[in-house]
Amino acid sequence: MASTIWRLKVGPIGVNCYIAESNGSTVIIDPGAEPEKIHAFLNAHSLKPSMIVLTHGHLDHSAAIADLFELLGTELPIAIHPDDAQYLGADGQETNRALFEAIKAPSYFHSFWKPLPPATVFLSDETVVPGTTLHVIHTPGHSKGSICLYEASLDAGSYGTDEDEGRGAAGWSCIISGDTLFRDGVGRTDAPDSDPVALERSLRKLAQYSYMTLVFPGHGPRTTIGRELSAPFHE
């Protein structure tokens, strides 16, 4: 069964929030800001989300959660890799504060911090997000618990399928890459829990996917595996 994935660009640093309708379930991926915009999109498409999924724990990808729950009138399960769980719940404030102070962006923390609920679902490598066909790829480097999400079959109306590369709708697959891989760049590794060596290993893992695989990053425009991860990553 194919999935439909939409992108919403939110917040002052252009975080990409993705809405995925997969296997009959709707999940919200990285709701970093503008909860009203996310909520309005869900209502406009008659979508009822069942889960929040975070590609990593950093506040710019999670800050809208509390307000979004208020708008929805209910709390949803929050799924994350266990190595980033400290960015949520009781430890979330100090963990996020330390991160944004380390990268010299304390004003972002002070502008966007609200208490975050704890994670309730823990995602591990080579599993699927519960209720969906989104496959989890553990890609540490930007953070210890960074993940990507692979979808093997996208519906033609999904983000990225409007540029026909001659393969037809049935040939579209994608990786939601969080802050691991961008168009013309990779995730920064100057945070307290970053690791440039781990990031390189993670990029080599992603390079094993088809060069035609779409990449939906955490910031910026879409790209493909072939454009970003060429020969050196296949050696």
C-alpha positions in Angstrom: 0.0 0.0 0.0 1.4 3.4 -1.0 1.6 6.3 1.4 0.9 10.0 0.9 3.3 12.4 2.5 2.8 16.2 2.6 5.3 18.9 3.7 4.6 21.9 5.8 7.4 24.5 6.2 7.1 26.0 9.7 8.8 28.4 12.0 11.5 31.0 11.6 14.3 28.5 10.6 12.1 26.7 8.1 11.6 23.3 9.7 9.9 20.8 7.5 7.0 19.1 9.3 5.7 16.1 7.4 2.2 14.6 7.5 2.2 11.0 6.5 -1.0 9.0 5.7 0.3 5.4 5.7 -1.5 2.1 5.9 -4.6 3.8 7.2 -2.9 5.8 9.9 -1.9 9.4 10.0 1.3 10.5 11.8 2.8 14.0 12.3 6.6 14.1 11.8 8.7 16.8 13.4 6.0 19.5 14.4 8.6 22.2 15.2 6.5 25.3 15.1 3.2 26.9 14.0 0.7 24.4 15.6 -2.2 26.3 14.1 -0.9 25.8 10.6 -0.5 22.1 11.2 -3.9 21.8 12.8 -5.6 23.6 9.9 -3.9 21.3 7.4 -5.2 18.3 9.2 -8.7 19.7 9.3 -8.7 20.7 5.7 -7.7 17.1 4.7 -10.0 15.4 7.2 -7.0 13.7 8.8 -7.0 12.3 12.4 -3.5 11.8 13.6 -2.6 8.9 15.8 1.0 9.6 16.6 3.8 12.2 16.7 7.1 10.9 15.3 10.4 12.8 15.9 13.4 12.2 13.6 15.5 13.5 16.6 14.8 15.3 19.9 16.0 18.9 19.2 13.5 21.6 20.1 13.3 23.1 16.6 11.6 19.8 15.6 9.3 19.4 18.6 8.3 22.8 20.0 4.8 22.7 18.6 3.8 19.5 20.4 2.2 20.9 23.5 0.1 23.6 21.7 -0.8 21.0 19.0 -2.2 18.7 21.7 -4.3 21.6 23.0 -5.7 22.2 19.5 -6.4 18.6 18.9 -8.1 18.3 22.3 -6.1 15.2 23.1 -2.5 13.9 23.6 -1.0 11.5 21.2 1.8 9.0 21.6 5.2 10.4 20.9 7.7 8.2 19.1 11.5 8.7 19.1 14.7 6.7 19.2 15.6 6.0 22.9 19.0 7.7 22.6 17.2 11.1 22.1 14.4 10.5 24.7 16.2 12.9 27.1 15.0 15.9 25.0 11.5 15.2 26.1 9.8 14.8 29.5 11.4 15.7 32.8 14.9 16.1 31.3 13.8 18.1 28.2 14.3 21.6 29.5 17.9 21.2 30.6 18.9 19.0 27.7 17.5 21.4 25.1 18.9 24.4 27.0 22.4 22.9 27.0 22.1 22.1 23.3 21.1 25.6 22.2 23.7 27.3 24.4 26.4 25.0 23.0 25.5 26.0 19.4 25.2 29.7 20.4 21.5 30.0 19.9 20.1 30.4 23.4 17.5 32.9 22.2 15.8 30.1 20.2 15.5 28.0 23.3 14.0 30.9 25.3 11.6 31.8 22.5 10.2 28.4 21.9 10.6 26.3 25.0 7.4 24.8 26.5 7.4 21.7 28.6 7.3 18.6 26.5 5.5 15.3 27.3 7.7 12.2 27.6 8.1 9.8 24.8 5.8 6.8 24.9 7.0 4.8 21.9 10.6 4.0 21.2 11.8 3.4 17.7 14.8 1.2 16.8 16.7 0.4 13.6 15.1 -1.8 11.1 11.6 -1.6 12.6 8.5 0.2 11.4 6.6 3.1 12.9 3.6 1.3 14.5 0.5 1.2 12.3 2.4 2.5 9.2 4.8 1.3 6.5 7.5 3.8 7.5 10.7 1.9 8.1 13.1 3.2 10.7 16.8 3.7 9.9 18.9 4.7 12.9 21.3 7.4 11.6 23.3 8.8 14.6 25.7 11.7 14.0 23.7 14.9 14.2 22.4 13.4 17.5 22.8 10.0 19.1 19.2 9.1 18.4 18.7 10.6 15.0 16.6 8.5 12.6 15.4 8.5 9.0 12.2 7.1 7.8 12.0 5.1 4.5 8.8 4.7 2.5 9.0 2.3 -0.4 5.9 3.5 -2.3 4.5 7.0 -2.5 1.2 8.1 -3.9 1.5 10.4 -6.8 0.0 13.3 -4.8 2.9 13.3 -2.3 5.5 16.0 -1.9 8.2 15.5 -4.5 6.2 13.5 -7.1 5.3 16.5 -9.2 8.7 16.4 -10.9 8.4 13.4 -13.3 11.7 11.7 -13.8 10.2 9.1 -16.2 9.5 6.4 -13.6 5.8 6.9 -13.0 4.1 7.1 -9.6 4.7 3.5 -8.8 8.5 4.1 -8.8 8.6 6.8 -6.1 10.2 6.1 -2.8 11.5 8.5 -0.2 13.6 8.9 2.9 12.5 11.5 5.5 16.0 12.4 6.6 15.5 14.8 9.5 18.8 16.7 10.1 21.0 13.9 8.8 21.0 14.8 5.1 20.0 18.0 3.3 20.2 19.2 -0.3 23.8 20.3 -0.6 24.7 19.5 2.9 24.6 17.3 6.0 23.7 17.7 9.6 25.9 19.8 11.9 28.0 18.0 14.4 29.0 20.6 16.9 26.3 19.8 19.5 27.1 18.0 22.8 25.7 14.7 21.5 26.9 15.0 17.9 29.5 12.7 16.3 31.0 13.3 12.9 32.4 9.8 12.6 29.0 8.3 13.3 27.4 10.7 10.8 29.7 9.5 8.0 28.7 5.9 8.8 25.1 6.9 8.7 25.5 8.6 5.3 27.2 5.5 3.9 24.1 3.5 5.1 21.8 5.9 3.3 23.9 5.7 0.2 22.9 2.0 -0.2 19.4 3.1 -1.2 18.5 3.7 -4.9 20.0 6.9 -6.3 16.4 7.8 -7.4 15.1 7.7 -3.8 13.6 11.1 -2.9 15.1 12.7 0.2 12.7 14.9 2.3 15.1 16.7 4.7 14.4 18.5 8.0 15.2 21.9 6.5 15.3 23.1 2.9 14.0 21.6 -0.4 13.8 17.9 -1.3 16.6 16.2 -3.2 17.6 12.6 -4.1 20.1 10.0 -2.7 21.9 10.1 -6.1 22.4 13.8 -6.0 23.7 14.0 -2.5 25.6 10.7 -1.9 27.7 10.0 -4.9 30.7 7.7 -5.5 32.8 8.3 -2.3 30.0 6.9 -0.1 29.9 3.7 -2.1 33.5 2.8 -1.7 
